[in-house]
Amino acid sequence: MAREGSIASRMGRHAGGCLAYFVLFGALAWGIDARLLAGADEDLRPWAGVAAAVFLTLGLGSLWGIVTGYAKWNPKGELLAATATGTLPSEDGQVLATGTAKPSGLPLVAPISGRACVAYFYRMYHVPGGAEDGNEVTEYWGLASTPFVVDSPRGAVRVRAVPRIVDEAAALEGGEAVERARRHVRSARFETAGGAAGILGTAFTMLDDILTDDDAQYRRDWMRDGGPRDPADLVLEETVLPAGAEVSVVGPWSARLRAIVPHVEGVALMGASATAGRVGRLLATEGVARPSILSALAFAIVTSAIAGAIIWAAIHY
């Protein structure tokens, strides 16, 4: 598993932008309080100024996205149109590839379904208080991927990133699924996740791995601290990206590597996402496509209107 830096170092590149937002927020909060709310009730002034500054900062940030070209008129349409051209980009950017998933080497075998695949995520859990309680306790979970290509009309698109599968997990039942789960529990090298957080405690680790692993040869398995459990007593869920099936993958494109990778300098999208279903499901996922100019403009108008309403209410209270 190759890694280049960590999620913290990659996020550090955006620190300047975050700092600018904080400075803008502070300036707006001070200006609103000192200038616009000078005659307002003293108990309301600081809170009204802070609340209004929050919404104005969000609105101005959305407008900045339009000015800088981050927002597009039809971002999803542009992504689909680029896919239909039949050629791969010659520069770094964002790529959507749809075609047959073919592992570069041997395929993975999903631990519960036994399906040949190029990536999977699974978990085994129980609900102590019953179905009505809804408090799920996950005992075993993990994810894995292997390098693969998407055999598309544009050619073979290499994927060198751990894909985040956006499809809904399938609940698996029956003796064969239980036996496969038991074999996995006996043979896997589990890391123990201590404390009450369980699977949530490993979420940052998984995100870090997805955004920094740049060869897609990846596997990690976890178990909750508390001793082994028989999978027959657990709910078995699995999400797979099947080998040989039609899939769609979207992610940052490295022109140098000629592959979809976790991150490319100057490309806002981080991490690859994939689906074995309709491409619309992938494009509807938060963060996959840039915001449209119309949605960014509408957001700016609404947030600015809310800020104005807060200021007006504070003055006339």
N, C-alpha and C positions, 0 to 999 in steps of 0.2 A: 504494500500500500504506500504510494508516494504522496507526500504532503508538501505543500509550499505555504508555510506560515500557518496562522490560526485565524479563526473568525474574528478574534479581537484585533489582530493586526490589520485585517482587511477592512473592518469597520472603522479603524483609526483613520483611514484615508478620507472618510466622510466627516471627520471631526470638525473641519473648517466650516462646512455647511451647517452643522448643528450649532456651532458657536455663533454663527451669524444669526440664526433663528433666536437664540437666547438673547443676544444683544438687541435685536429688533423688538422682541417681546418686552425687555426691560425698558427700552426707550418709549415704546407705546404706552406701557403701564404708567410710567412717570408723566408723560405728556398728557394723557387723558386725565390723570388725577390732578395734575397741577393746573392745566388749562381749561379743560371742559367741565370738570366737576368741582371747580373752585367754590361754587356756592351751594353744593349739595350737602346733604346731611353727613356729619362727620363719621357716623357709624357705618354709613354705606360707601363712603368714598373709596377706601382702599380696595374693598372687595369688588365693587362695581368696576373700578379701573382695571383690576387684574382680570376679571372675567371678560370684559370687553377686549382687552389686549390679547387674550388667548384667541378669541374668534377672529380678530383682525389679523393676527399673525398667520393663522391658518389660511385666511382668504388671500393675503398678500403672497404667501408661499405658493398657493395655487396659481395666481397670476404670474408669478416668476417662472413657473413651469411652462406657461404659454409663451412668455417672452423668450426664454432660452431654447425653445423648441423641444423640450422634453415631452410635453403633451402633443398629440397628433390629432389630425382631423378624424382619421379612421384607423387607429392603431391595429386592431384585429384584422381589418380588411387589408392593410398594408402587409401584415405578416403572412396572410393567406395568399395575397397576390405574389409576394416574393417566392413562396413555395411553388407556385404554379409556373414560374419562369423556366424551371428545368435546369437551372445552373446554381452552383453554390457560390456564396459571396467570396469576393477576393479580398475583402477587408474584414476586420473584427466587427462583430455586431451580435445580432440575435437571429436564431434559425429555428424554424419549425420543420420537422421531418416526419413524414408519414409513409409507412411501408412495413415490410416484414422484418421482425426482430430476429437477427441471427447472431448467436454468440460467437466471439472471436476464437474461442477454444471450446472446451467442454461446457455444456449448459449446467446451470444449477438445478438441484432437485428440491422443490418446495417441501418443507418439513412435515406439513400436515396433509396436503392434497397429493403430494408425490408428483406434481406436474413439472415437466422440464421448463425452465424459465431463465430469464437473464437478470431478474431482480425479484425480491420478495420481502414482505414484512408480515410478521405473525405475532399473535399474542394469545395466551391462555389465561382465562380469568374466571372468577366466580362472583356472585352477588350475595353477600352474607345475609342481607335482610330480605331476600326475595326480589322478584322482578319489579314489584311496586316501589321498593326502596331506591333502586337505581344506583346504589353506591358500589361500583365495580372495583374489585381488588384483583389486580393483574399479578399472576404468579410467575409466568415465563413470557418473554418477548424478545424480539430480535429482528434484524434486517441483514440482507446480503445483496450483493450485486457482482456482476462479472462484466468485463468489457464486451461490447457488442456493436453491431452495425445495424442501421435501419436501411434496408434495401428499398430505396424509393425511386420514383421517376427521375430524381435529380442525381441518382447514382448512390453508391454505398456511403451513407453518412455515419462516420464513426462517433461513438458515444464514449467519452472518457470521463464520466462523472457518475456519481451514485444518484440515480433518479429518485425523485419523490413521486411515488405512485398516488395519483389523485382519485383513483377508483374506490368505491365503497368496499369494505372488507366483506368477504363471504364467510358465513358461519357454516362450519363443517361438522357433520354428525356421522355416526355409524362406526362399526367395529374397526374397519380398515383405517379410518382417520385416527381413531384413538390409538391403534397399534403403532402407526407411523409417529404420532406425537410421543408415545412412550419411548420409542427407539431414539427419537431426537433428544428427549430429556436425559436418557442414559448416556448418549454419546457426545453431546455438545459440551464445549468448554465454557460454562457460564461464568459471568461476572456477577457478583452479588451486589444488589442495590439495597443498601441499608436504610433504615429510617422509614417514616410513614409516607414519604413522598412517592416511593416506588417508581413507576414508569415516568412520572413527571420529573423525578430527580435526574433522569438520564436524557431528558428532552434536549437540554442544551448540548450535551455530548453528541447526540445524534445529529443535531443541526450543524454543529461545528464540523463533524465528519463529512456531512453531505456537501458543505460549502468549501471544503479544503482538500478532500481526497481527489487527486487528479489522475488516477489510473483506473478507477472503477472496480478494482479488485478488492472487495470489501466484505467483511462479515463480523458481526458482533452479536452475542447472545447474553441476555441478562436473566436473573432470577431474583425474586423478592427474598429478603432475609426472613427466615422463619421455617426453613426446612422444606424438603421435597413434598410435592403434591402429586397425586395420581391424575393424569390428564383426563381419565374417565369421569372425574368429578368436576371438570372445568368446562367452560364454554370455549370452543376452539374457533379462532378467526384467522383468516389469512388473506393477504392481497398479493397478487402475482402479476408480473409482466411476462406472459408466456413466450417461450421460444417458438418461432414458426408462425406466430399470429401477427395480424396487422396491428401496429401500435403507432402512436404519435408521441414525439418527444420534442420539447421546446427548451432552449437554454442558450447560454452565451456561446458564440462561435469564435474559435481561434483560427484565424487565417494561417498562422504559422504552423499549427499542428493539424490543420484541416480536420477539426473535430469539435463536437460539443463538449465543453469543459465546465467546471464549476464556476469559474470566474475569469473575466478578462478585464484588464485595466481600461477604464473609460466606458464600460458597458454597465448600465444600471442594474439589469437583471442579474441575480445571483442564484446559482444552483439550477439543475435541470429538473423538469417535471415531465411526467409521462402518464399515458393512459392506454389501456387496451380497448377502450370504448370509443365513443364519438369524439372527434376533435373539438367539438363545441364545449365538452366538459372541461377540456384542458384550457381553452381560451377563457372560460368563465372563472377560472381559479384566480384568486387574488394575487396580484403581483406578476402574473405571466405577461400581460400586455400593458403597455403604457396607457395612462388615462387619455381620454379624448379631450380635444379642446373645448367642446360643448360642455362635457361633464365638469371639467376644471373651472370653466367660466361660471357655470351654475353653482358650483360649490363656493366659489369666491363671492358671488352675489348673496347667497344664503348666509354665509358666515358673517359677511359685512353687515347684512341687515340685522342679524342677531346682536352684533356688537352695538349697532346704532340704537336698537331697542333697549338694550341694557343701559346705555348712556342716557337716553331720553327718560327712562323710568327713574333713574337715580336723580336726575335734575328736577323732575316734577313730582317726586315722592312727597 
